Structure formats: C-alpha cells, structure tokens
Amino acid sequence: MTIFTDNRLLAAGLVGGTVSRHRGNMRQSDDQIPLYQELGISPHRMLHFHQTHSDTIVSVSNETQARAVQAAPLQDADAWLFTTSGWGGAILTADCVPLFLWDEHGQAFALAHCGWRGVVKRLPLKVASALRQTGADGKIFGWVGPHIQVCCFEVQEDVATQFSPKSIHRKDGKIFVNLNVEILQQLQEAGLNPQHIKTPYYCTCGDKENFFSWRRDHVRDSLLSFIYKP
C-alpha cells in the first residue's frame, strides 16, 4: 500500500494522506475499513459526507458534534474542519484536489475536496480562513495532494475565464489550468505563508500506475484522502 503524504502531518501528531490506486476503489465506505484498521484507526471514528463541489465546510469541535454528524444522513459538503482529537474525516477524489491544512501542533486541522468548481467558489480560501478563526496554534501548514495537473487539465474558454490569469497556460491553441497556482494564491489571501504550503507534482491523469483519473478513464473509481487526530 502506498500513501502519499507530508511528513509534517506526522510531526503535528496527525495521520493522513492520499491512498494510491493499488488499494483499489475506495468509493464505498465499507472498502475503507481494512485500511483504517491497518493504520490503527477505528473506522467508526472516521466521518463522511456527500461531495457536491460546493464551498460548504463541516466543523467538528467536540465529541457531541462528531457523533451528531455520524448519526445523521450524509450531508452535502466538501470540507472538514476539526478542533478535537479522536476523530477524522475522509474525502474521495479522481482528479480533484485533496487540500490538507493544519496548525503547528495539530490542534486544528482540515481536509477539503477541491474540484475546479470548488476552487472557483474559493473553497481553499474559506477553509484556510475558518482554520485561522479557530485560533489555530502557531504556524499553519498546507499540503496539496495528488490531482490533475496543468499538463493534463485542458479546459475551454468559458472555464478559463473563471480563474485568475496567473493560473492559465496556453499552448498550441489549447488552454490549461494550473490549480496549484490558484490554490496557493487563495491560501496567501487567507494569510498563510506560501513557504509553509507544499504543492508536489503528482498528476492523477498522467500517472496511471498510481492514481485513478476521471479525465483519463471516465470510470467512477476513487482515491481516498483522510486526516485523523489520535
């Protein structure tokens, strides 16, 4: 099993990352259970929602809120924000961006499903701002997980006009969007230090060995990203 992650998550006392396709399709929550068990995480302490490419954030600050989320039908949302331990959240991607944010000591942490529509709705900025408003302890770090990169994310003019000019790359009559640039810009707007944000070049569309990709395969197989505080 390969988990793509950032060692700074571990240093903050968190467990998280994006699981490669070698683990299989993670679309069903029951398929995730053996993975969590191998990592020493109780599957019953991992929360889920129904992703809708929105800017909706689910905040969990105590045991009561966590159990309420767990007991209710899946709500429509695209980001988790935790300020309590013993719980975590998961998202599914197959080209969209898994955005991990956390403070220096892991007291506050977030995970967002950032499709291009969510990025246009400024979800990265909104999650980072919400994290700061919790009184996040010390520095805030960020890691942009595997997603479709500028090499493969070709769009038409109607989509391109919704992004900042810095994020647009034109080549041979084609238009490409660099989501890393767009997300980093929004995180800076939220007051995060760009030196604390890592945007490694893992392309879900270009790397068939490691990742599922909707753009490449048009199959609804999904990668799992998760974050958890023991």
C-alpha positions as CSV (number, residue, x, y, z in Angstrom):
1,M,0.0,0.0,0.0
2,T,1.3,3.5,-0.9
3,I,0.0,6.6,0.9
4,F,1.1,9.9,-0.4
5,T,1.6,12.3,2.5
6,D,3.6,15.1,4.1
7,N,5.9,14.2,7.0
8,R,4.8,17.5,8.7
9,L,1.4,15.9,9.3
10,L,3.1,13.2,11.4
11,A,5.2,15.8,13.2
12,A,2.0,17.6,14.2
13,G,0.6,14.4,15.6
14,L,-1.8,13.7,12.8
15,V,-2.4,10.7,10.5
16,G,-3.4,11.4,6.9
17,G,-2.7,11.4,3.2
18,T,-4.0,10.1,-0.1
19,V,-4.1,6.4,-0.8
20,S,-2.8,5.2,-4.2
21,R,-5.0,3.1,-6.6
22,H,-3.1,0.0,-5.5
23,R,-5.6,-0.2,-2.6
24,G,-8.5,-0.4,-5.0
25,N,-11.6,1.7,-5.5
26,M,-12.4,3.4,-2.2
27,R,-15.8,4.7,-3.2
28,Q,-17.7,2.6,-0.7
29,S,-17.0,3.4,3.0
30,D,-17.0,-0.4,3.8
31,D,-14.0,-0.7,1.5
32,Q,-12.1,1.7,3.7
33,I,-12.5,-0.2,6.9
34,P,-9.5,-2.6,6.4
35,L,-7.2,0.4,5.6
36,Y,-8.2,2.2,8.7
37,Q,-7.7,-0.9,10.8
38,E,-4.2,-1.4,9.4
39,L,-3.4,2.2,10.4
40,G,-4.7,1.7,13.9
41,I,-7.7,4.0,13.3
42,S,-11.2,2.9,14.4
43,P,-13.3,3.1,11.3
44,H,-16.2,4.3,13.5
45,R,-14.2,7.4,14.3
46,M,-13.9,8.5,10.6
47,L,-16.7,10.8,9.2
48,H,-18.0,11.1,5.7
49,F,-20.2,13.5,3.7
50,H,-21.8,13.7,0.2
51,Q,-19.5,15.8,-2.0
52,T,-21.2,18.3,-4.2
53,H,-18.4,20.6,-5.5
54,S,-19.6,23.3,-3.0
55,D,-17.9,25.6,-0.6
56,T,-19.7,24.1,2.4
57,I,-17.5,23.3,5.5
58,V,-18.4,20.8,8.3
59,S,-16.9,21.9,11.6
60,V,-16.4,19.4,14.4
61,S,-15.2,20.8,17.7
62,N,-16.2,18.2,20.2
63,E,-17.5,14.7,20.7
64,T,-21.1,15.7,20.7
65,Q,-20.8,17.3,17.3
66,A,-18.9,14.4,15.9
67,R,-21.5,11.9,17.0
68,A,-24.3,14.1,15.6
69,V,-22.6,14.1,12.2
70,Q,-22.0,10.4,12.4
71,A,-25.7,9.7,13.3
72,A,-27.3,11.9,10.7
73,P,-27.7,11.1,7.0
74,L,-24.8,12.2,4.8
75,Q,-24.9,15.9,4.4
76,D,-23.8,17.8,1.3
77,A,-20.4,19.4,1.9
78,D,-16.8,19.5,0.6
79,A,-14.6,20.3,3.5
80,W,-13.8,19.1,7.1
81,L,-12.6,21.3,9.9
82,F,-11.7,19.6,13.2
83,T,-10.7,21.1,16.5
84,T,-11.0,17.9,18.5
85,S,-9.0,14.7,18.8
86,G,-10.1,11.1,18.4
87,W,-12.0,11.9,15.1
88,G,-11.1,12.3,11.4
89,G,-12.7,12.9,8.1
90,A,-12.4,11.4,4.6
91,I,-12.9,12.6,1.0
92,L,-12.9,10.9,-2.4
93,T,-11.1,12.2,-5.5
94,A,-10.3,11.1,-9.0
95,D,-8.7,14.3,-10.4
96,C,-10.0,16.9,-7.8
97,V,-7.6,18.3,-5.3
98,P,-7.4,17.0,-1.7
99,L,-6.2,20.0,0.3
100,F,-4.8,19.3,3.8
101,L,-4.4,22.2,6.3
102,W,-3.3,22.0,9.9
103,D,-1.7,24.1,12.6
104,E,1.8,23.5,14.1
105,H,0.6,21.3,16.9
106,G,-2.3,19.6,15.2
107,Q,-4.9,21.2,17.4
108,A,-6.9,22.3,14.4
109,F,-6.9,20.5,11.0
110,A,-8.8,20.5,7.8
111,L,-9.3,18.5,4.6
112,A,-11.1,19.8,1.6
113,H,-12.3,18.3,-1.7
114,C,-11.5,21.0,-4.2
115,G,-12.8,20.3,-7.6
116,W,-12.3,23.2,-10.1
117,R,-15.8,24.4,-9.2
118,G,-15.0,24.5,-5.6
119,V,-11.8,26.3,-6.3
120,V,-13.8,28.9,-8.3
121,K,-16.1,29.2,-5.3
122,R,-12.9,30.0,-3.3
123,L,-13.2,26.9,-1.0
124,P,-9.4,26.9,-0.3
125,L,-9.5,30.5,1.0
126,K,-12.7,29.8,3.0
127,V,-11.2,26.7,4.7
128,A,-7.9,28.4,5.5
129,S,-9.8,31.4,6.9
130,A,-12.0,29.2,9.0
131,L,-9.0,27.4,10.3
132,R,-7.4,30.7,11.3
133,Q,-10.5,31.8,13.1
134,T,-10.3,28.7,15.4
135,G,-7.3,30.3,16.9
136,A,-5.0,27.8,15.3
137,D,-1.9,27.3,17.3
138,G,1.3,28.6,15.8
139,K,2.2,28.2,12.1
140,I,-0.4,26.9,9.6
141,F,0.9,24.3,7.1
142,G,-0.7,23.1,3.9
143,W,-0.2,20.2,1.5
144,V,-1.9,19.9,-1.9
145,G,-2.3,16.2,-2.6
146,P,-2.4,14.3,-5.9
147,H,-4.7,15.8,-8.5
148,I,-4.9,16.6,-12.2
149,Q,-2.0,19.0,-13.0
150,V,-1.6,21.7,-15.6
151,C,-0.1,19.2,-18.1
152,C,-3.5,17.5,-18.4
153,F,-6.1,19.9,-17.2
154,E,-7.3,21.2,-20.5
155,V,-10.4,23.5,-20.5
156,Q,-12.4,25.7,-22.7
157,E,-12.5,29.4,-22.6
158,D,-15.7,29.5,-20.5
159,V,-14.0,27.7,-17.7
160,A,-10.7,29.5,-18.1
161,T,-12.3,32.9,-17.6
162,Q,-13.3,31.9,-14.1
163,F,-9.7,31.6,-13.0
164,S,-7.0,34.2,-12.4
165,P,-4.7,34.9,-15.4
166,K,-1.7,33.6,-13.4
167,S,-3.4,30.1,-13.4
168,I,-3.9,29.9,-17.1
169,H,-1.4,28.3,-19.5
170,R,-2.0,28.5,-23.3
171,K,-0.1,26.2,-25.7
172,D,-0.7,25.2,-29.3
173,G,-4.2,26.7,-29.3
174,K,-5.2,24.8,-26.1
175,I,-6.0,26.2,-22.7
176,F,-4.8,24.6,-19.4
177,V,-5.4,25.5,-15.8
178,N,-2.9,25.2,-13.0
179,L,-4.9,24.5,-9.9
180,N,-1.7,24.7,-7.7
181,V,-1.2,28.3,-8.6
182,E,-4.9,29.1,-8.0
183,I,-5.0,27.4,-4.6
184,L,-1.7,28.8,-3.4
185,Q,-2.9,32.3,-4.3
186,Q,-6.1,31.8,-2.3
187,L,-4.2,30.5,0.7
188,Q,-1.9,33.5,0.6
189,E,-5.0,35.7,0.6
190,A,-6.1,34.0,3.7
191,G,-2.9,35.0,5.4
192,L,-0.9,31.7,5.1
193,N,2.8,31.9,4.5
194,P,3.5,30.4,1.0
195,Q,6.7,28.8,2.3
196,H,4.6,26.6,4.5
197,I,2.5,25.3,1.6
198,K,3.7,22.3,-0.4
199,T,2.3,21.6,-3.9
200,P,4.1,18.4,-5.1
201,Y,3.6,17.5,-8.8
202,Y,1.6,14.3,-8.6
203,C,-0.7,14.2,-11.6
204,T,-3.7,11.8,-11.3
205,C,-4.3,11.9,-15.0
206,G,-0.8,11.5,-16.1
207,D,0.3,8.7,-13.7
208,K,-1.9,5.7,-14.4
209,E,0.3,3.4,-12.2
210,N,-0.6,5.2,-9.0
211,F,-3.9,7.1,-9.5
212,F,-7.4,6.8,-10.7
213,S,-8.5,9.6,-13.1
214,W,-11.9,10.6,-14.3
215,R,-10.5,12.7,-17.1
216,R,-8.3,9.8,-18.4
217,D,-10.6,6.8,-17.9
218,H,-14.2,8.1,-17.4
219,V,-14.7,5.5,-14.7
220,R,-16.0,6.3,-11.3
221,D,-13.2,4.7,-9.3
222,S,-11.9,6.9,-6.5
223,L,-8.9,7.6,-4.4
224,L,-9.3,8.1,-0.6
225,S,-7.8,11.0,1.3
226,F,-8.1,11.2,5.0
227,I,-7.0,13.1,8.1
228,Y,-7.2,12.0,11.7
229,K,-6.1,13.1,15.1
230,P,-5.4,10.2,17.6
